[in-house]
């Protein structure tokens, strides 16, 4: 890994994306990612919904990371 690397993440982890993303935002590791593609599973996770998904998307986008939905 080099600080100048362009990091692309494809995330399809069946609902665990919420915990992983929140932790990576909190500890700053998300800032190493340039481009992220996520398949969201809020319909299968208790206490997650379209609103919490949009909140995470906004937080990530506000850090300057290109975020995309994966279908």
Secondary structure, 3 states (H helix, E strand, C coil): CCCCCCCEEEECCCCCHHHHHHHHHHHCHHHHCCEEEECCCHHHCCCCCHHHHHHHHHHHHHCCCEEEECC
